[in-house]
Structure formats: structure tokens, C-alpha cells
């Protein structure tokens, strides 16, 4: 197997630095200078390998989309686990970088310099995930309508997104446990009766 090109290595290094800066500074507070400092490079390296801040944000979104969908599909299609286990892992279990990625995506959507193109790409990721959740739920319970599967997928996804925001904000675990608990009740109801 060949070596990664310097461009790929540098791009990943800069994305990792950007990801590390967002929880500390938010999207709006993360400048190219802060990213360069975190990566241990000069700002001109960022400009050379990626370009401007908007291109860096687009690269970050692409990176999150690619890694998230692969991982999401692997979890939803794991034949060794029950449907309930797969949904809990996909939506609520801490794994790799998904919790951080969701917070970053939320930050990007709510950034002052909201870009309609960025919002559209993030919405596309969420819609793809919702479609895959809907398909998985409907396959598990084909006697249920697709609309019922879609409704549950949407509610579970909303609970998951809110859950991560609450945890990130430091809300007490004794309170945040209610999100997954309620989601499990919904899953049991869906899987239990037509």
C-alpha cells in the first residue's frame, strides 16, 4: 500500500485541529490563526492546502458526512444485534467521534455567518440518516406503515440530537438519562404492536 500524499496528511491534520478548536471557541470564534496554532503550522499552510475558512468548513462537513454515514450504516446493519440494540448504539451510545460531530454540525448550522450551502449539506446528511433509520425500522416491522417508521425515525433522531446538546452543556446525567429512556419506550411500543 502506498504512502498517503502530503496533501492528504496536511488536510487531515488541519481538519483535526479545526475539530479540536470548535468545542473551545465555537465555530464563530475559531479563526484560521487558532487552527494553525493548534495544528502547529503557519496560516499560509492552511491557505496552501485548503484555502479559506469556507473551504475548510466544506472539507469538515464532507469529512463528517463520509465517516458518519459509514459508521451509521455499519451499526444499523449489524446482524449480531437486536433492533433495539442497534438503534441505541446508533443514536445514543458514545462512539468514535459522532457525538462531537453532531455538536460541530449544530454549531455550523447556528453560526453567525450561516451559509445556505452549509445548511443544505448538513440537512442532506440528516435526511439521509433519517431515510436509513426509516428503512431499517420498516424492514423490522413491515406490517407497520412506512409513515409510522418515518415518524419514529424522526422523533428518535430529534431526541438523539437534543440529548447530545444537553450532555455537552453539562446538564446532569440524572436528567439526561430521560432522553434515551423515553426513546426506548417508543422503540418498545413500535416493535411490540402493529
LINSUL-V275584 format. One record per residue. N is the residue number from 1. RES is the residue in three letters. SS is DSSP state (A for helix, B for strand, O for the rest). PSI is psi in whole degrees, 0 to 359 (none if undefined). D_FIRST is the distance of its C-alpha to the first C-alpha in Angstrom with 1 decimal. Layout:
n->N res->RES ss->SS psi->PSI d_first->D_FIRST
n->N res->RES ss->SS psi->PSI d_first->D_FIRST
This chain:
n->1 res->UNK ss->O psi->135 d_first->0.0
n->2 res->UNK ss->O psi->164 d_first->3.8
n->3 res->UNK ss->O psi->149 d_first->6.8
n->4 res->UNK ss->O psi->145 d_first->9.2
n->5 res->UNK ss->O psi->155 d_first->12.1
n->6 res->UNK ss->A psi->325 d_first->15.3
n->7 res->UNK ss->A psi->315 d_first->17.0
n->8 res->UNK ss->A psi->320 d_first->15.0
n->9 res->UNK ss->A psi->312 d_first->15.4
n->10 res->UNK ss->A psi->317 d_first->19.1
n->11 res->UNK ss->A psi->314 d_first->19.8
n->12 res->UNK ss->A psi->319 d_first->18.7
n->13 res->UNK ss->A psi->317 d_first->20.7
n->14 res->UNK ss->A psi->322 d_first->23.6
n->15 res->UNK ss->A psi->317 d_first->23.5
n->16 res->UNK ss->A psi->319 d_first->23.5
n->17 res->UNK ss->A psi->319 d_first->26.5
n->18 res->UNK ss->A psi->314 d_first->28.3
n->19 res->UNK ss->A psi->319 d_first->27.9
n->20 res->UNK ss->A psi->330 d_first->29.3
n->21 res->UNK ss->A psi->328 d_first->32.2
n->22 res->UNK ss->A psi->313 d_first->33.5
n->23 res->UNK ss->A psi->329 d_first->35.0
n->24 res->UNK ss->A psi->321 d_first->36.7
n->25 res->UNK ss->A psi->351 d_first->37.9
n->26 res->UNK ss->O psi->171 d_first->37.6
n->27 res->UNK ss->O psi->314 d_first->36.2
n->28 res->UNK ss->O psi->330 d_first->39.3
n->29 res->UNK ss->O psi->0 d_first->39.3
n->30 res->UNK ss->O psi->104 d_first->35.6
n->31 res->UNK ss->O psi->167 d_first->35.8
n->32 res->UNK ss->A psi->327 d_first->33.1
n->33 res->UNK ss->A psi->317 d_first->34.6
n->34 res->UNK ss->A psi->321 d_first->34.1
n->35 res->UNK ss->A psi->315 d_first->30.4
n->36 res->UNK ss->A psi->316 d_first->29.9
n->37 res->UNK ss->A psi->314 d_first->31.8
n->38 res->UNK ss->A psi->323 d_first->29.8
n->39 res->UNK ss->A psi->347 d_first->26.5
n->40 res->UNK ss->O psi->34 d_first->27.9
n->41 res->UNK ss->O psi->176 d_first->27.7
n->42 res->UNK ss->O psi->161 d_first->30.3
n->43 res->UNK ss->A psi->328 d_first->31.4
n->44 res->UNK ss->A psi->332 d_first->30.5
n->45 res->UNK ss->A psi->318 d_first->26.7
n->46 res->UNK ss->A psi->312 d_first->27.2
n->47 res->UNK ss->A psi->321 d_first->29.0
n->48 res->UNK ss->A psi->313 d_first->26.5
n->49 res->UNK ss->A psi->333 d_first->23.3
n->50 res->UNK ss->O psi->314 d_first->25.1
n->51 res->UNK ss->O psi->228 d_first->28.7
n->52 res->UNK ss->O psi->182 d_first->31.7
n->53 res->UNK ss->A psi->320 d_first->32.3
n->54 res->UNK ss->A psi->321 d_first->32.6
n->55 res->UNK ss->A psi->321 d_first->29.1
n->56 res->UNK ss->A psi->318 d_first->27.8
n->57 res->UNK ss->A psi->318 d_first->29.7
n->58 res->UNK ss->A psi->319 d_first->28.3
n->59 res->UNK ss->A psi->319 d_first->24.7
n->60 res->UNK ss->A psi->315 d_first->25.7
n->61 res->UNK ss->A psi->315 d_first->27.2
n->62 res->UNK ss->A psi->316 d_first->24.3
n->63 res->UNK ss->A psi->313 d_first->22.0
n->64 res->UNK ss->A psi->317 d_first->24.7
n->65 res->UNK ss->A psi->310 d_first->25.2
n->66 res->UNK ss->A psi->309 d_first->21.6
n->67 res->UNK ss->A psi->322 d_first->21.2
n->68 res->UNK ss->A psi->315 d_first->24.8
n->69 res->UNK ss->A psi->322 d_first->24.9
n->70 res->UNK ss->A psi->311 d_first->21.9
n->71 res->UNK ss->A psi->317 d_first->23.4
n->72 res->UNK ss->A psi->313 d_first->26.9
n->73 res->UNK ss->A psi->319 d_first->26.2
n->74 res->UNK ss->A psi->317 d_first->24.6
n->75 res->UNK ss->A psi->312 d_first->27.7
n->76 res->UNK ss->A psi->335 d_first->30.2
n->77 res->UNK ss->O psi->16 d_first->28.8
n->78 res->UNK ss->O psi->109 d_first->28.6
n->79 res->UNK ss->O psi->348 d_first->30.8
n->80 res->UNK ss->O psi->349 d_first->31.4
n->81 res->UNK ss->O psi->152 d_first->33.4
n->82 res->UNK ss->O psi->165 d_first->36.7
n->83 res->UNK ss->A psi->316 d_first->37.2
n->84 res->UNK ss->A psi->316 d_first->38.8
n->85 res->UNK ss->A psi->315 d_first->36.0
n->86 res->UNK ss->A psi->316 d_first->33.4
n->87 res->UNK ss->A psi->318 d_first->35.6
n->88 res->UNK ss->A psi->319 d_first->36.3
n->89 res->UNK ss->A psi->314 d_first->32.6
n->90 res->UNK ss->A psi->324 d_first->31.7
n->91 res->UNK ss->A psi->331 d_first->34.6
n->92 res->UNK ss->O psi->339 d_first->35.7
n->93 res->UNK ss->O psi->134 d_first->33.4
n->94 res->UNK ss->O psi->128 d_first->31.7
n->95 res->UNK ss->O psi->140 d_first->27.9
n->96 res->UNK ss->O psi->239 d_first->25.0
n->97 res->UNK ss->O psi->9 d_first->26.1
n->98 res->UNK ss->A psi->319 d_first->28.2
n->99 res->UNK ss->A psi->316 d_first->31.6
n->100 res->UNK ss->A psi->319 d_first->30.6
n->101 res->UNK ss->A psi->319 d_first->29.2
n->102 res->UNK ss->A psi->321 d_first->32.5
n->103 res->UNK ss->A psi->319 d_first->34.5
n->104 res->UNK ss->A psi->315 d_first->32.6
n->105 res->UNK ss->A psi->318 d_first->33.1
n->106 res->UNK ss->A psi->317 d_first->36.8
n->107 res->UNK ss->A psi->316 d_first->37.0
n->108 res->UNK ss->A psi->319 d_first->35.6
n->109 res->UNK ss->A psi->324 d_first->38.1
n->110 res->UNK ss->A psi->5 d_first->41.0
n->111 res->UNK ss->O psi->151 d_first->40.2
n->112 res->UNK ss->O psi->317 d_first->43.1
n->113 res->UNK ss->O psi->54 d_first->41.2
n->114 res->UNK ss->O psi->128 d_first->40.5
n->115 res->UNK ss->O psi->126 d_first->38.7
n->116 res->UNK ss->A psi->327 d_first->39.5
n->117 res->UNK ss->A psi->320 d_first->36.0
n->118 res->UNK ss->A psi->313 d_first->34.4
n->119 res->UNK ss->A psi->320 d_first->36.9
n->120 res->UNK ss->A psi->319 d_first->36.2
n->121 res->UNK ss->A psi->318 d_first->32.4
n->122 res->UNK ss->A psi->317 d_first->33.1
n->123 res->UNK ss->A psi->322 d_first->35.8
n->124 res->UNK ss->A psi->318 d_first->33.4
n->125 res->UNK ss->A psi->311 d_first->31.0
n->126 res->UNK ss->A psi->320 d_first->34.0
n->127 res->UNK ss->A psi->321 d_first->35.4
n->128 res->UNK ss->A psi->316 d_first->32.2
n->129 res->UNK ss->A psi->319 d_first->32.2
n->130 res->UNK ss->A psi->318 d_first->35.9
n->131 res->UNK ss->A psi->317 d_first->35.4
n->132 res->UNK ss->A psi->323 d_first->32.9
n->133 res->UNK ss->A psi->315 d_first->35.2
n->134 res->UNK ss->A psi->313 d_first->38.1
n->135 res->UNK ss->A psi->316 d_first->36.4
n->136 res->UNK ss->A psi->314 d_first->35.5
n->137 res->UNK ss->A psi->318 d_first->39.1
n->138 res->UNK ss->A psi->324 d_first->40.6
n->139 res->UNK ss->A psi->321 d_first->38.7
n->140 res->UNK ss->A psi->323 d_first->39.9
n->141 res->UNK ss->O psi->72 d_first->43.5
n->142 res->UNK ss->O psi->340 d_first->44.0
n->143 res->UNK ss->O psi->344 d_first->47.8
n->144 res->UNK ss->O psi->153 d_first->47.5
n->145 res->UNK ss->O psi->155 d_first->47.4
n->146 res->UNK ss->A psi->325 d_first->44.3
n->147 res->UNK ss->A psi->322 d_first->46.3
n->148 res->UNK ss->A psi->319 d_first->46.8
n->149 res->UNK ss->A psi->318 d_first->43.0
n->150 res->UNK ss->A psi->319 d_first->42.4
n->151 res->UNK ss->A psi->313 d_first->45.1
n->152 res->UNK ss->A psi->317 d_first->43.7
n->153 res->UNK ss->A psi->315 d_first->40.1
n->154 res->UNK ss->A psi->313 d_first->41.5
n->155 res->UNK ss->A psi->315 d_first->43.7
n->156 res->UNK ss->A psi->319 d_first->41.0
n->157 res->UNK ss->A psi->319 d_first->38.5
n->158 res->UNK ss->A psi->317 d_first->41.4
n->159 res->UNK ss->A psi->316 d_first->42.1
n->160 res->UNK ss->A psi->313 d_first->38.5
n->161 res->UNK ss->A psi->316 d_first->38.3
n->162 res->UNK ss->A psi->321 d_first->41.7
n->163 res->UNK ss->A psi->312 d_first->40.8
n->164 res->UNK ss->A psi->323 d_first->37.9
n->165 res->UNK ss->A psi->316 d_first->40.2
n->166 res->UNK ss->A psi->317 d_first->42.9
n->167 res->UNK ss->A psi->315 d_first->40.7
n->168 res->UNK ss->A psi->325 d_first->39.2
n->169 res->UNK ss->O psi->352 d_first->42.8
n->170 res->UNK ss->O psi->16 d_first->43.7
n->171 res->UNK ss->O psi->142 d_first->46.0
n->172 res->UNK ss->O psi->137 d_first->47.0
n->173 res->UNK ss->A psi->331 d_first->45.0
n->174 res->UNK ss->A psi->339 d_first->48.4
n->175 res->UNK ss->A psi->315 d_first->48.6
n->176 res->UNK ss->A psi->345 d_first->45.0
n->177 res->UNK ss->A psi->341 d_first->45.0
n->178 res->UNK ss->A psi->330 d_first->47.2
n->179 res->UNK ss->A psi->300 d_first->44.5
n->180 res->UNK ss->A psi->326 d_first->42.4
n->181 res->UNK ss->A psi->313 d_first->45.6
n->182 res->UNK ss->A psi->321 d_first->47.1
n->183 res->UNK ss->A psi->319 d_first->43.9
n->184 res->UNK ss->A psi->323 d_first->44.0
n->185 res->UNK ss->A psi->318 d_first->47.7
n->186 res->UNK ss->A psi->318 d_first->46.7
n->187 res->UNK ss->A psi->315 d_first->44.0
n->188 res->UNK ss->A psi->317 d_first->46.5
n->189 res->UNK ss->A psi->316 d_first->49.1
n->190 res->UNK ss->A psi->314 d_first->46.8
n->191 res->UNK ss->A psi->341 d_first->45.5
n->192 res->UNK ss->A psi->323 d_first->49.0
n->193 res->UNK ss->O psi->142 d_first->51.3
n->194 res->UNK ss->O psi->none d_first->51.2
